[in-house]
Amino acid sequence: MKLIKQILLIVLFATSLTLTLNASEIVILHTNDTHSQIDPIGKEDKGGVLRRKALIDSVRRVNKNVLLVDAGDAVQGTVYFNLYKGEVEQQMMNIMGYDLRIIGNHEFDNGIEGLKSMIDMSTAQVLSTNYLFEDSLLRSKIAPYIIKSIEDKKIAFIAINIDPKGLVSTENYIGVGYVDGQLMADSFAKQLKEDFGADYVVALTHIGYDDDVKLAKGSRYIDVIIGGHSHDLINPADKNCKLAHKVVNQNGDSVLIAQADKSGRYVGEVTLNLDNGYKQSKVIAVDSRLDRIESDSTMVNLITHYDDGVDSLMNQKIATAVIDLKKDEAPLQNYVSDMALSQAKKIYGNDIDLSIINSGGIRNDIPQGYVSIGQIMGLLPFNNRIVVMTITGEDLLEAFDVMASRGGDCVSANVDAVFDAETKKCTMVKINGEQVEPKKIYTLATIDYLAGGGDYMSSLTRGKIVANGSKVLYDEMIEFLQSQKDAQINPSSKQRMRKK
């Protein structure tokens, strides 16, 4: 707590960013985890920045005081990010007129220099309350809070970011310190209300819905939480939505929690009455009905400019998918893990016992039919490279338990694993039909992100890397497909990691 108080004193008295509006009600439009989705999404035909801009403008036309905010992960997930390193997303957000935004874990994907470049391009005020930055540019560009005044009321905004350890590659957040957001958020909100006269505190977060609920229940001074990271759609109008949009805090008051899915499919809307504190939320679908509104010409011209590079990759056929391949289902996960094992054997030149790829690294579906190079880049967009390592059976089993805790990952065809959904532990792990022995040494193919402890696979850091691939994973898959004449993607649907 001493550290938190010291940080509060530093940042609260460093600077106060204030904007004056007019009226007693504020509408906060919000997005999260839009993941470089510039165009509408395939067959689903939802999302797209042109439609989002039309929706935002329509809300601004009928409401006097509107703020537009983003709760992180605006980048990573389509070829636009692979090619242009976040430039497209920043340009689109600037045209849409985002007021506030926070940092998601994927904003670190191109390292600190990449983060600095994106923030430098952005016209929105970037907030981070619980990250500490050594870099002077980041310190000058990122504020710990902002206060917005509306008549005689003040609304403070803070930003609570996720712990990068175990989630972000270590080399990508060098110089960034983390302070526990759960501990810091309400203390910060208290200071803003008691010392700076804030009437309401809105926390923009990138920690996931479960942690948002925890934050709300443990708070006394936070009024609204607008979150991201877990890709949840909190829709109060949907009777089948099992996610609570209001949670009782330590004072017995209601904290509103909002989140708007992912990929720009929806825009969330929070309305806060500043006279009586009443707050409500809804989500608005970003779909084809918005095509009737004339598109923003500046945005159309910019997209056209960037589309040349994207289209060239999306039009280069490399394979055919025999069936629809869903990113969170066994066939595609099986194919990616088997591809990684095959490519790893070329890199290592020796026998390899198994491969492991995190399912979270597979970002898009592949529909039946034509498969392009651009689709493969979107499927495996991260700058991960194949590594081969030796590891004890004991450490390998620990890694399987981590995979079981998130419902299983991608493993090669010679693996058979069973886990208990309640204990989230594996009850059986076999390789080539033989139970893994704790004292035996195994040769594992995986990616450098996991080998470095990413996705909480800390036990893999105790292995020894014996070979490194030179290509990023999507290039490995492109090479794998190009080595097959008229490649047909038709993988097994067998669940290689399954519930007991």
N, C-alpha and C positions, 0 to 999 in steps of 0.2 A: 504493500500500500504506500510505503514511503516513495518508491519510484513513481507511482502514479501521481501522487501529489506534486512531486517535483516537475513532472511533465505538464501537469495542469497549469502550474504557475508559469512555466515557460511559454506555453502556447496560448493560454488565455489572455495574457497581458502583452503578447507579441504584436498582435494586430486584430482588429475587428472589422470584418467585411460587412458592410451594411447597404441594403438596397431598399428604397422606399417605394411602396405601391399604394394603391387607393382602393378601399372597400373593406368589408368585414368578413369576406369569404374568400378562400383561396382554393383553386383547383390545381392539384399536382398530377400531371401526366407522367407516367413512368414506364420504362422498359428495363429489361435485364437479359443478359446472356443472348444477345442478338447474334453473336458469333459470325460476323462478316456476311450475313445473309442479305445481300444487296437485291437480288431478284426474288420473285415469288418462288415458293418451294414446290418444284416438280408437279406430280399428279395431284398433290394436296391443294395446290394453288392458293396458299395462304402466305401472308407476309409480303415483303418487298418494300424498299424505301420510298418509292413514289407513292404507293398507297398510304404508307405511314405518314408521309408529309401531308397528304390530303386530309387525313383524319385529324392530325394535330392542328392544322389550319382551321378546320371546321369547328373544333372545340374552342380555339382562340377567338373565333368570330362571335361566339355567343356567351363567352365568359370574359369578364373584364380583367381578372387577375389569374393568369395561368403560368405555372412553372413547369418546365420540362426537365426531367431528371433521368439518369441512367445508373443502375446498380451494378455495373461491372460486366466484364467479358463481352465487350462490344466487338472484339476481334477473335480471329482464329476459327476456321471451320469451312471456308470455301477457298477457291483458287484465287479470289481477289486478295486474300491475305498472303498467300504463298508468293504471288507475283509482286504485290505493291506494298507489303510490309506495314499495313495499317493506314496508308495514305487515303485510300478510297473511303474507308469507314469514317475517318476524321472529317473529310470533306462533306460527306453526306450529313453527319451529325451537325456540322456547322451550319449547313443550309437549313436544316430542320429547326435550328435555334435552341439547342440544348443549353439550359442554364447551369445545371450542376451535373457532375458525374463522379463516380468513384472508381477505384482500381480493382479489377477482378484478378484472379490468379493467371488468366491467359494474357493479360496485358504485359506479363513478364516473359512471354514466350520468345521474344527476340532480345532478351537481356535488358540491362539497365539502359544501354544506349538506344535500344529500340523503344523503350518506354519513354525516355526523354524526347525522342523524335516525335512520337505520337502526341505527347502532352504539349509540346511546343507548337504543333499544328492546330490544336484544339482551341476553340474560342470559349468553351464552357469552363466554369470554375471547377477545378478538380479538388476533391476533399479527401483527406485521410486523417483520422483522429488517432489511430493506434499503430501507424507505421512511423518510424523515425528514419530520416534520410540523411546520409552523409553528404551526398552530392548537392552542391549549392544551387544548381539550376532546379532540381526537384524541390528543394526546400523553398525556393522563391515562388515556384509555380503551384505548389500543393498546399492548401490551407487546412488547418485542423477543424475549422468550423466556419459557418457563415451565418449572419443574422439578417433577416429580411423584415423590414418594418411595413406594416399595413395600418394606416391611420395611427391609432394609439396602441396597437398590438405588435409584438415582436415574435417572429418564428425563427428558431435556431435550427440549423441543420448540422448534423455530425455524420461521420462515416466510419463504420466499423468493418475492418478488413480481416480476411481469413489468415490463419497462421500459414506462411509459405512452407515451413519445414515439413518435408515428407510429401509435399504436393507439387511444389515448383522445384525444378532443377537448381541445385545449390548455386551454381555459377551464374544463374540468371537473376538472382536478387542480392548479389554482393553489395554491401553498403546500406542495406535496408534492415532496420531493427524492428522487432515485433513486440508489442505489449498486449497482454491478454485483453481482448475486446470486451469479454463478459464482465471483467472486473472494472474496466475503465469507463465503459459507456455511461452508466448511470451516475458515476461520480462526476463525469464531465457535464452531463445534463444538469445535475444539481448546481454546479458552479455557474452554468449559463443562466439558470433561472434565478438563483439567489444573488449573484454578483453582477450579472449583466442584464437583468430584468426581462429575460425571455419569458413569454407567456406560454409558449408551446415548444417542444423539442421533437424534431423528426429525425430518426436515425435511418440513414441509407446504409444498407449492409450487403456484404457479399460473404455470407457465412452459412447459408442454407436454412431452410424452413425450420427444422428441428431446433437449431441454435437460435433462430429468431424467437421461437416460442419460449425457450429457456431465458433469453434476454428479457422478453416482455414480463414473464412471471417474476423475475428477480428485480425488476425495476420499480422505482417510485416516481421518477421524473420524466420518463420518456412517454410521449403521447402516441406517436405513429412510427411504425417500422416498415420501410419499403425495402424488400430484400431481393436477393438473387442467389446464384450458385447451384441451387438444387433443382432448377428448371420446373418449379411447381406452378400450376395455374390455380390461384385462389380466387374462386368465383362465387361470391355470396349469393348470386341469383340461381345457382345450380344446386338443387336439393340433394343431388348425388355427390357433391363435393364434400369430402371427408376432412378437409383442412379448415381449421377454425380461422376466421378472419378477425376475431376479437378475443383477447385473452386478458384475464384479470390480473392486475399487478399487486405489489405488496401493500398498496393503499386501498385495495378493493375497487380501483378504477379500471376502466376498460382501455386496453392498448390495441389499436388497430394494426393488423399485419397484412401487408399486400405483396403480391408477387405475380408476374405476368408471363408465365410459361417460358419459352425460349424462341430463338430464331426470328423474333419480330412477328410472330403469329398474332399477338395481341398487344394492345396498349392498355395499361392500367390507368385508372382515374380515381384519385383520392380527393374528396371534398371535405374541407375543414372549415366549420363555422367558427369564426374567431370571437364571437360574442358569447356563445354558450358552450363552446368546446365540442359540439356534436360533430362526429366524423363518420363518413361512409365511403365505401369503395365499390368499384365495379371494374370489369374488364370489357374491352371493346375489340371485336375481331377485326383483323386487318385482312380483308378478303376482296373478292372481285366486285362487290357492290361499289367500292371506292373508285373503280376504273371509270365511272361515269363523271367523276370530277376531273377537270383539266389538270394534267400533270405540270409540275413546276418545270419550266423550260430550262433553267440553269442546271437543275439536277439531271434532266434528260440529256443535256449536252455533255455533262461530265461522265455520266454512265456510258454514253456512246464512245467517248474518248478512251475509257478504260476497257471497254468490251472487246476491243480488237485483240488484245493479248489473251483474254479469257476465252473468247470464241475459238481462237486457233487451237487451244488445248482441248476444248470441249468437242471439237470436230475431228480429232485424230482417233479413229477407231483402233482399239488394241485387242479387244476380246468380245465375246458374247456371253451374257448371263442367261443360262437356261431357265432359271427360276428367279422370282423376286427374292432379293437378299436383304434382310433387315439387319441393321447394325447391332441390335441387342438380341439376336437369335443365333442358334448354334451353327447353321450352315456357313454364314459369312465369317463368324469367329473361327470356325474350324479351318476355313480356307486360308485365312490370314496367318494362323499359327503354323499350318503345314508349309505355307510359302516361306515363312521365316526360317523354319528348320531346313528346308531345301537350300535356301540361300546361305545359311550359316555353314552348311557342309562344304560349300564352295570356298567360303572364307577360311575355314579352319583346316580343311583337308583331311580331317580324321572323323572317327565316329563320334556322334553326339547323342546323348541319351534322350533328350526331350527339348521342347521349346515352350516358352511361356510369353504371352503378349497380353497386356492389360486390355480388357474390353473397352475401357474408357478412351483408349487411343483410336478406336474405330468410330468415326464421327458421322458418317452418312450412310444411307441405304443405297443399294445398287438395284435399280429396277430391271426387270427381265428385258433382255434384248441388247442392243448396242451398248458397249462400254468404252468410254474414251479415256485418254490419258488424263484429262482434266478431272474426270470422276474419280480416278485412282488417287490423284493428289488431294481431292476433297475427302476421300475415304480415310486416308492416313496423312493428315496435314502437318503433323509435328516434325520437328527437326531431329527425330530419333534415328539412331544407327544401331545395327545389329552388333551384339557382342557375344562372345563365347566365353564361358567361365566354368571353373571347377568349383564344386560346392559340396559340403557334407550333406548327407541325407537328413540330418537333424535340422540344419538351416533350411533345406528345401521344404521339409514338412512345415516349418514355421511359416514359410512363404505361402504354402497352400492354405494354411489357416487364415491368413490375411485375405487371400482370394475368396475363401469361403465366406468371410464376414461381409463381403459385398455381393454375394450370390454367384460367385464363380467368375473365372476369366478364361482366356483362350489358351488351350493347351494342344499339343500335337496328338496325332491319331493313336499313338501307342500308349497314351495315358488313360487311366480309368480311375476317377476319384469320386468319392461319395462324402457328402458333408451333412451335418445335422443343422437344420435351419434355426433351431432354438439356441443351441450352444455356439453356433457359427464356427464349428471346428470340423476338420475332416476326420471321418471315422475309418477311411481307407484311401490309400494312394498307391496305385500300382503302375509300374512302367514295364512294358512288354510282358504283362501278366504276373510280375513279381512285386511283392510288397516292398516299398522303399525302406531301406535299412539305415537307421540313424548314423552309424559309424562309417558307412560306405561313402566313397567319393564319386560324385556324378558330374557329367559334363552337360552343361545347360546352355541353350541358346535363348537369348532374350534381347532386350534393347537397353541402351546405355542409361535411359531414364530410370528403368526399374533397377538396373544394376547399381545405380547410385542411391538407391533407397526411395525413389519416387513412388507415389501411390502407396506409401506407408510400408513398402517392402524392405524394411531395414535389415532383415536377415540376409538379403542378397549382398549387402555391402561386406559381409564376412567371407564371400567367395573370392576367388582369384581369377581375374580376367586374363585369358590366354590368347584371344584374337579379337580384333576390332574390324568392323566393316567400314568402308570409306563412303558409302552412299547412304542418303537418308532413306527411311523405310519405304516411302512411296516409290522412289527410284528402284529399290530392290524388287518391289512388286512389278513395276513396269518391265524390268529386265526379265523377271520370271515369266511373265506373260509373253513377252517378245520371243522367248526361247522356244515357245510352243507355236507351231503353225496352226492358225485358225483356233486359237485358245478358246475352249469352252469352259465356263465357270459353272460347275454343277456339283458342289460339295456335299458331303454326308451331312445328314440332319441329326446324327447321334449326339446326345448330350454327354460330353466327356467329363464334365464336372456336374454332378447331379445331386439333388437333395435326397436325403435318406428316406 
